[in-house]
């Protein structure tokens, strides 16, 4: 496995807490993983409720610039994915949703090139640095696409499994 660099973002503006979080993250990470911790320069010094969480968002979104484009299957899926991106509050980070014109049941090695070309176009034209695959049927394409494109390609299936495993590890005795 290649060494990773993980950005840990403390959503409040207290740098001493960010330093503590960085140390905890380094202890939890593999020895080959580089941990970089940041916090916003503006916003609440702590988050102790929904109002603080809301107040933290503008400063928090300035901490990182990892903008993404989503590549999905057919044009009919684009409005649904755009609505989801908006409802989760990622409008400012989304550079757009693109359709590869590959029907879900046709996703495979034969159609991977079309999906990859759409992702390549997104990287070149949208101003994004990351691709999010907008269909679980594309899950097995992420790794090879990431290598081919030289950019992170996020697959929702792998991301969900990783999150679930992390939650279970945290709850393990």
N, C-alpha and C positions, 0 to 999 in steps of 0.2 A: 504494500500500500504506500502511495506517495505521502510525504509529510504534508500536514494540513496547517493552515493558518486560520484561526477562528477569531472573529471579532465578537467580543462580549460587550454589550451595551447596557450600562446602568441607566435607566430612564430618568433618574433624578439628577440634580446638578451638584451633588456632593462628591468631590474628588476623593476624599479620604475613604468613603464607602466604595468607590470604584476600585481603589487600590486593594482593599480587602477582598472584593469580588474577584479581582484578577488573580490573587493568590489562591483563593478557593478553586477557581477554574483550572489553574495550573496543576493543582493537586489531583483534580479529577480527570485531567486530560492524559492522553498517552505522552510518553516522554518525547516523541518526535513531533508533537503538535505545538505550534507556536500560538500563544494566547496574547491577543491585543485587546486591552480594555479601554473603553471610552465612555464619557458621559457628556450630556449637552452642557453648553456654557450658560444657557438660560433655562428657566423653568423652576418648578418647585424643588426645594432641598430634600424633600421626602415625598413619597406617594402614599397617602393614607386614606384614600377614598376616591370615588369617581371624579370629583372635581379636580383633585390633584392629577389624576390620570389624564384627564382632558387637557389640563394646563401644560402637561409635560410634552404633548404631541408635537407642537411646532419645533421646539428645540431638539427633540429626539430625532425627528426626521432630517435635521441638518447634520447629524453625526455621521451618517453614511450616505454614500451615493450609489449603492448597488441597484441601479434601475434595471427593470426586466421587461421583456416582451414575451407574450404567450403565443405558442404555436399550437393550434388545434386541428381538428379534422375538417369539417365542412363549414361554409359561411353561416349556415343556420345556427351554429353553436356560438358564434362570435358575440351576439347580444347577451346571451345568458352568462358567458364568462365575464364580459364587461360589467354586467350588473353585479356579479359576485365580487369582482375586484373592488368596485365602488362600495358595496355594502361592508366589506372588510376594512375600508379606509385606505386602500392602496392606490387611489387614483394618481397621487403625486409621484408615485414610484413606477407606475405602469407606463410603458412607452407605446403600448398598443397590443391588440390581439389580432393574429393573422391566421387565416385558414390555409391549410396545405392542399385542400381539395382531395383529400384521401378519406374515403368512407371508413368508419370505425372497423367494420368487419374485413376491410382490405388491408389493414395495417400489418406490415411484415417486412421481410427483407427486400421484397420486390418494390415496395413503396417507400422504404426508408429514405431513399435519395430525395424524393419530393419533399418529405418532411424536413430533411436536413437542409435542402436548398432554401426553403422558406425561413428556417432559422438563420441561415447565413445572410439572407436578405435583411432580416430583422436586425441583426448585429451591424450590418453595413448602413442601413437607412434610418433606423428608429432611434439611435442614440442610446441603446441599452448595452449593458455589459453581461447580462445573464439571460438565459432562455428558460422559461417554464413550459413544460409540456402540458398541454391542456386536455389530455385524454389518458386515462389509465392504460388503455391499450398500447400506448407508446412506451410503457415502462422499460422494456428491454432495450430501447434505443438510446437512453440517456448517456450511458457510459461511453459508448463508441462515438456518439455525437459530440460529447464534451471534448474528447481527444481530437477529433477531426476539426472542430470549430475553434479549439484553443480557448474556450470560454466555459464557465459553469453552465450545465444543463440540469435543471432540477426536475425530477420525476416525483409526482405526488405520492406514488405508492411507496417508493423507497423512503421518502421524507416522513410519511406517516408511520412506517414500520420503525424507523430510527427513533422517532418521537415516542412511540409506545414502548420500545425497549428501554429507552432512557427513563421513562416514568416507572417502569417495573423495576429497574435497577435501583432507583431511588427509594422504592418501597421495600426492597428486599432486606431481610434481617442481616 
